[in-house]
Amino acid sequence: MLQRPRRNRKSEVIRQMVQETHVSAANLIFPLFIVEGENQKSEVASMPGIYRYSIDNLLREVESCMSLGLKAFDLFPNISEELKDKYATESHREEGLYLRAIREVKKHFPEACVITDVAMDPYSSDGHDGIVENGHILNDETLDILGKMSLAQAQAGADIIAPSDMMDGRVGYIRNVLDNNGFTNVSIMSYSAKYASAFYGPFRDALNSAPKFGDKKTYQMNPANQREALIESRLDEAEGADFLMVKPALAYLDVIKLIKDDTELPVAAYNVSGEYAMLKAAVQKGWLNEQRAVTEVLTSIRRAGATAILTYHAKEVLENKWI
Ligand code: PBG
């Protein structure tokens, strides 16, 4: 035998020498849930180890992440039911929970990278990402609200605006609003290929943001489709996105690879709540080795072509020195 591939696996030093893919703190984005109040820290039942923080505790959490070298955060608000309405007006109210949280994080940690979510669902009395009229989700009318939300977030100090709503044309619309108001330096990370996935369930528990009727299949993509991800991603790139995103990550590694090979832009992948929940549940049952499973998941997402990974595992992998 001339070729014996096992020779390159014979010792830890050689295995590390030939390792093709690495995950480091710089690649990770930590999603954080925010709730109104003081000194609040409530665990999300379906996401062990993940909490909703009031702003004071959010600042403590950000500080402890920063000391571990984890410096990029994606913030999501849990809005109380009585503040929700048809037009998600709470999303751009200056004294609203979300905008206050952004301002506070940027005030205390100017060097942190704050990524903000643009979509109506946490603030919508219908629990949808767009305006609902007679059971239909209106596209163009929703853009106006997404624009207001994006501008308010930029004014509050957001570094990267991340539209997760899947309305057509929203990246170009938001880019225009930002530029016309002097925010040419605020980036857009677009949820380009976002699928209508079963794996968002725990996130909707965290924010109490599940749709009040129907599902999101008229705007989020059909999990059966790959080529459609190219249409979405190319449009977002043409409309001015700085990052493209694939979501979820694990069941869509082929899509990450496809988009990576089709663009020069950095590709982000969202290792979503249901993927986290599955792994944690199996670990709690003693069915998986946590360190090995988590590092394998993150490495696989990087190997598929993701530059950045949004993951609820971000802090624990650094705290435990798993990467
Ligand atoms: C909503 C949004 C969702 C997630 C991020 N932004 C859920 C949804 O589309 O219903 C899911 C994230 C996760 O599951 O971790 N705009």
Boltz pocket constraint, residues with backbone or C-beta under 6 A from the ligand:
constraints:
  - pocket:
      binder: B
      contacts: [[A, 117], [A, 118], [A, 119], [A, 120], [A, 121], [A, 129], [A, 164], [A, 165], [A, 199], [A, 200], [A, 201], [A, 202], [A, 203], [A, 204], [A, 209], [A, 216], [A, 271], [A, 272], [A, 273], [A, 274]]
      max_distance: 6.0
